[in-house]
């Protein structure tokens, strides 16, 4: 790499993890080399076989670019110099051709897609359940508010009735007091009238008693005058 002018000065990183170049070279070499892998699904599977979690849809493209940057020159050199490496991989991978490998990758992708769809359905159901719960909670709150409003209105009505009854009682008491005062005034008037009547009656009686006494006095005066006149004669 240094002879070609492309030295590796920093540790290679892929998917925020350290990239194992030996493992990557072994996987690609077993699949026939860089030029024999054309499917992006195969590159994505290589990415997963490296033990790096797939973070986005560009995983296959990213591992392909990393191989081309760090290992393609080394592979080209080994091919031109007829250098062969004995790098045994597990039989499950080594015994399969690229087509079979692509089929497995497609099946794996379909399974992942089905799992994603199931997860989406579960999330949608959870969201629907949450919405239903929220609606039920809001209806419960509405019922509680209505009950509270009804109870408060009943309390207000009771208070109004009590205040109204208190006012009626006060009015009744005032009316009774007024009636009692009127009766007292009438009694006083009647007493005054009775007193006046008694006074008048007493005056009339006195007058009636003094009348005949005056007549007797007058008769006596006349008799005295007649006697005086006779004496003078």
Phi and psi in degrees as a GROMACS rama.xvg file:
@    title "Ramachandran Plot"
@    xaxis  label "Phi"
@    yaxis  label "Psi"
@TYPE xy
-67.9859  -37.2466  UNK-2
-64.2486  -34.0173  UNK-3
-80.8619  -7.38943  UNK-4
86.1935  15.0786  UNK-5
-126.94  66.4698  UNK-6
-71.9561  153.483  UNK-7
-96.975  98.7403  UNK-8
-88.0965  -26.1337  UNK-9
-117.989  154.433  UNK-10
-67.1484  128.541  UNK-11
-64.8289  141.785  UNK-12
-129.118  138.656  UNK-13
-144.472  126.955  UNK-14
61.6077  38.416  UNK-15
61.6468  22.2816  UNK-16
-133.638  157.413  UNK-17
-66.1928  134.775  UNK-18
-92.6829  123.35  UNK-19
-84.6  99.3651  UNK-20
-66.3339  -35.3228  UNK-21
-65.001  -45.0371  UNK-22
-65.0128  -40.006  UNK-23
-63.5799  -44.4431  UNK-24
-62.8074  -39.8441  UNK-25
-64.98  -42.4602  UNK-26
-64.0145  -45.6699  UNK-27
-70.4849  -37.1381  UNK-28
-63.324  -39.3702  UNK-29
-69.4631  -25.2906  UNK-30
-88.9422  5.90666  UNK-31
105.244  1.20574  UNK-32
100.32  171.85  UNK-33
-62.0605  -43.4843  UNK-34
-72.5297  -18.9743  UNK-35
-88.311  -9.09919  UNK-36
-100.56  110.519  UNK-37
-110.002  -23.8666  UNK-38
-81.5186  133.981  UNK-39
-68.7319  -26.8414  UNK-40
-65.6589  -35.8356  UNK-41
-67.4486  -41.2208  UNK-42
-63.678  -36.6004  UNK-43
-64.6605  -38.5519  UNK-44
-67.4345  -37.2106  UNK-45
-60.0311  -41.4641  UNK-46
-58.3017  -44.7296  UNK-47
-69.9734  -36.1043  UNK-48
-66.4152  -20.4287  UNK-49
-73.9461  -9.50184  UNK-50
84.5635  18.1021  UNK-51
-102.347  128.641  UNK-52
-66.4425  140.179  UNK-53
-77.8617  116.787  UNK-54
-97.5669  -23.9788  UNK-55
-153.504  178.93  UNK-56
-75.1679  -10.8666  UNK-57
-93.7952  20.6332  UNK-58
-63.5742  -45.4921  UNK-59
-61.5306  -42.6951  UNK-60
-65.088  -38.0927  UNK-61
-66.7352  -41.5946  UNK-62
-71.0752  -32.0287  UNK-63
-64.8151  -44.0677  UNK-64
-65.053  -38.9881  UNK-65
-64.1367  -41.7944  UNK-66
-63.8082  -42.8941  UNK-67
-64.9176  -34.2849  UNK-68
-73.8662  -43.4129  UNK-69
-100.632  -29.44  UNK-70
-123.684  -14.3504  UNK-71
-65.2234  -38.6223  UNK-72
-64.1691  -38.8468  UNK-73
-66.4632  -40.4859  UNK-74
-64.2129  -41.8369  UNK-75
-62.9949  -39.4673  UNK-76
-64.7826  -44.4704  UNK-77
-63.9402  -36.4191  UNK-78
-69.2159  -43.9647  UNK-79
-68.3604  -29.8247  UNK-80
-94.5537  6.43169  UNK-81
54.7843  41.1429  UNK-82
-92.9357  126.168  UNK-83
-115.554  146.743  UNK-84
-119.504  139.216  UNK-85
-96.9653  96.53  UNK-86
-124.487  91.4416  UNK-87
-74.6932  130.05  UNK-88
-106.024  165.873  UNK-89
-54.2025  145.463  UNK-90
-58.7034  -31.9539  UNK-91
-60.9701  -33.6344  UNK-92
-92.0915  -40.1416  UNK-93
-69.0932  -31.5959  UNK-94
-81.9021  -6.76128  UNK-95
-98.8032  145.998  UNK-96
-84.8581  175.77  UNK-97
-64.7569  -38.4497  UNK-98
-64.1385  -46.0836  UNK-99
-63.5317  -36.503  UNK-100
-64.8387  -40.8538  UNK-101
-63.8008  -39.0567  UNK-102
-61.4816  -44.6073  UNK-103
-62.383  -39.3918  UNK-104
-63.4793  -42.1817  UNK-105
-63.2629  -42.0797  UNK-106
-62.0779  -42.6407  UNK-107
-62.2357  -41.631  UNK-108
-65.7606  -40.4411  UNK-109
-62.3891  -41.1495  UNK-110
-62.2442  -43.6527  UNK-111
-62.4613  -38.9181  UNK-112
-63.9784  -42.6042  UNK-113
-62.5868  -40.9288  UNK-114
-63.244  -40.7259  UNK-115
-63.5531  -42.822  UNK-116
-62.4762  -40.6876  UNK-117
-63.2445  -41.5464  UNK-118
-62.8659  -40.1325  UNK-119
-63.6122  -43.1844  UNK-120
-61.2997  -42.4045  UNK-121
-63.6546  -41.9776  UNK-122
-63.9397  -40.8422  UNK-123
-62.4222  -43.4992  UNK-124
-62.7401  -41.0773  UNK-125
-61.9562  -40.0994  UNK-126
-64.8672  -42.4765  UNK-127
-61.6465  -43.1024  UNK-128
-61.4166  -41.6324  UNK-129
-64.128  -39.7645  UNK-130
-64.2614  -43.3082  UNK-131
-62.1084  -43.416  UNK-132
-61.7229  -40.8986  UNK-133
-63.7419  -42.3784  UNK-134
-63.5673  -42.8112  UNK-135
-61.7067  -40.3816  UNK-136
-64.9738  -40.2965  UNK-137
-65.9362  -39.1574  UNK-138
-65.089  -40.2136  UNK-139
-60.6336  -41.6996  UNK-140
-64.321  -37.7101  UNK-141
-63.6499  -44.1969  UNK-142
-61.1795  -42.2426  UNK-143
-62.6632  -39.9102  UNK-144
-65.0955  -42.4966  UNK-145
-62.3066  -44.6208  UNK-146
-59.4814  -42.9129  UNK-147
-63.4883  -42.4782  UNK-148
-64.0192  -41.6352  UNK-149
-63.159  -44.3965  UNK-150
-63.3031  -41.0282  UNK-151
-66.7465  -38.4862  UNK-152
-65.7858  -39.2405  UNK-153
-63.3717  -42.0911  UNK-154
-62.5949  -42.2219  UNK-155
-63.4838  -39.2789  UNK-156
-64.1971  -43.4543  UNK-157
-61.2667  -45.1233  UNK-158
-60.7107  -42.0326  UNK-159
-63.8222  -43.8773  UNK-160
-62.0369  -43.2056  UNK-161
-62.7278  -44.3448  UNK-162
-64.58  -38.5501  UNK-163
-64.4876  -43.3134  UNK-164
-64.3165  -38.5335  UNK-165
-62.3297  -41.747  UNK-166
-63.7518  -42.2165  UNK-167
-61.4435  -43.003  UNK-168
-61.2408  -43.3976  UNK-169
-61.2679  -43.0223  UNK-170
-62.8355  -41.3924  UNK-171
-61.5528  -44.5509  UNK-172
-61.2718  -44.1611  UNK-173
-62.6144  -40.3879  UNK-174
-64.2113  -43.4374  UNK-175
-62.038  -43.0859  UNK-176
-60.9343  -42.9965  UNK-177
-61.9949  -43.2637  UNK-178
-62.1926  -41.5438  UNK-179
-63.0386  -40.4192  UNK-180
-64.4473  -40.6625  UNK-181
-62.4363  -43.3475  UNK-182
-62.0117  -41.7939  UNK-183
-61.1299  -42.9811  UNK-184
-64.1164  -41.8647  UNK-185
-63.1024  -41.5888  UNK-186
-59.8342  -42.8105  UNK-187
-63.1356  -41.8482  UNK-188
-61.2265  -44.7053  UNK-189
-61.7235  -42.0029  UNK-190
-61.6296  -43.0798  UNK-191
-60.6942  -44.0635  UNK-192
-61.552  -43.2546  UNK-193
-61.7546  -42.5196  UNK-194
-62.0705  -43.004  UNK-195
-62.1282  -42.6904  UNK-196
-62.3518  -43.7941  UNK-197
-63.0911  -39.6385  UNK-198
-62.6279  -45.2108  UNK-199
-63.2366  -42.3777  UNK-200
-61.6672  -42.4279  UNK-201
-64.8239  -39.4678  UNK-202
-63.9785  -43.399  UNK-203
-63.2195  -40.8094  UNK-204
-61.312  -43.2707  UNK-205
-61.7541  -42.2454  UNK-206
-62.8708  -44.3447  UNK-207
-63.5714  -33.6251  UNK-208
-72.1998  -35.6057  UNK-209
-79.0802  -17.6959  UNK-210
-61.6557  -60.698  UNK-211
-62.9446  -29.5805  UNK-212
-63.3756  -40.3371  UNK-213
-65.5975  -38.992  UNK-214
-63.278  -41.7124  UNK-215
-61.8109  -40.095  UNK-216
-63.0616  -43.5759  UNK-217
-62.1048  -41.8363  UNK-218
-61.7274  -42.7737  UNK-219
-62.6761  -39.6659  UNK-220
-64.8683  -41.0156  UNK-221
-63.1901  -41.2529  UNK-222
-64.5728  -39.1738  UNK-223
-64.5139  -40.8832  UNK-224
-66.0902  -39.5597  UNK-225
-65.0243  -40.4562  UNK-226
-64.2036  -39.1621  UNK-227
-64.8062  -41.8116  UNK-228
-63.2756  -41.0043  UNK-229
-64.341  -41.6029  UNK-230
-62.4608  -37.8027  UNK-231
-65.8302  -37.2898  UNK-232
